[in-house]
Amino acid sequence: MIFIGFAHVSINDTNEYSLWNVEGTVVFKGKAGFGAGSKIAVGKNAELTFGQNFLITASQKSLVLKKYILEMVVCFHGIFW
């Protein structure tokens, strides 16, 4: 199951919007959760893979232009690959 925009983080503005802009490929190898304000962008011909039990709490931003695999990350912000 994939959750996008959940608001269980008390320090984040729950009115912040989430963005999902994918032109390439996204692979989920298990459950994943993205908190309120999370933004994912995957460019054309790029690939982003999420491992099992992947969780980002809030306001995370990721831009993938080639290929990246995320196994398990909790609460990181403003990371670009």
C-alpha positions as CSV (number, residue, x, y, z in Angstrom):
1,M,0.0,0.0,0.0
2,I,1.2,3.5,-0.9
3,F,0.3,6.5,1.2
4,I,0.9,10.0,-0.1
5,G,0.4,13.2,1.9
6,F,-0.4,11.8,5.3
7,A,-0.4,14.4,8.1
8,H,1.0,12.7,11.2
9,V,3.9,15.0,11.7
10,S,3.2,17.7,14.3
11,I,6.0,20.1,13.1
12,N,4.8,20.2,9.5
13,D,2.1,22.4,7.9
14,T,-0.6,19.8,7.0
15,N,-2.0,22.3,4.4
16,E,1.2,22.0,2.4
17,Y,0.5,20.2,-1.0
18,S,2.3,17.1,-2.3
19,L,3.5,16.8,-5.9
20,W,4.0,13.7,-8.0
21,N,5.5,14.5,-11.4
22,V,6.7,11.3,-13.1
23,E,7.8,11.0,-16.7
24,G,10.0,8.0,-16.2
25,T,9.6,4.9,-14.1
26,V,8.8,4.4,-10.3
27,V,9.1,1.0,-8.7
28,F,7.8,0.1,-5.3
29,K,9.2,-3.1,-3.7
30,G,6.8,-2.9,-0.7
31,K,4.8,-0.4,1.4
32,A,5.7,3.2,1.2
33,G,4.6,6.5,2.8
34,F,5.2,10.1,1.9
35,G,4.2,12.8,4.4
36,A,2.4,16.0,3.6
37,G,4.4,18.3,1.4
38,S,6.5,15.6,-0.2
39,K,7.5,16.2,-3.8
40,I,8.8,13.6,-6.2
41,A,9.9,14.3,-9.8
42,V,11.3,11.6,-12.1
43,G,12.6,12.8,-15.4
44,K,12.0,11.1,-18.8
45,N,13.9,7.8,-19.1
46,A,14.9,8.0,-15.4
47,E,14.1,5.4,-12.8
48,L,13.4,5.7,-9.0
49,T,13.0,2.5,-6.9
50,F,11.7,2.5,-3.4
51,G,12.6,-0.5,-1.1
52,Q,10.4,-2.2,1.4
53,N,8.8,-0.2,4.2
54,F,10.0,3.2,2.8
55,L,8.9,6.2,4.8
56,I,9.5,9.9,4.6
57,T,7.7,12.0,7.2
58,A,7.2,15.4,5.6
59,S,8.3,18.2,3.2
60,Q,10.7,15.9,1.3
61,K,11.9,16.9,-2.2
62,S,13.5,14.4,-4.7
63,L,14.5,15.0,-8.3
64,V,15.8,12.0,-10.2
65,L,17.3,12.4,-13.6
66,K,19.0,9.0,-14.1
67,K,18.5,6.1,-11.7
68,Y,18.3,5.9,-7.9
69,I,17.4,3.2,-5.4
70,L,16.1,4.2,-2.0
71,E,16.0,1.3,0.5
72,M,14.7,3.0,3.6
73,V,14.8,6.6,4.6
74,V,13.1,8.3,7.4
75,C,12.7,12.1,7.5
76,F,15.1,13.6,5.1
77,H,14.6,16.9,3.3
78,G,15.8,18.6,0.1
79,I,17.9,15.7,-1.4
80,F,18.6,15.7,-5.1
81,W,20.1,12.9,-7.2
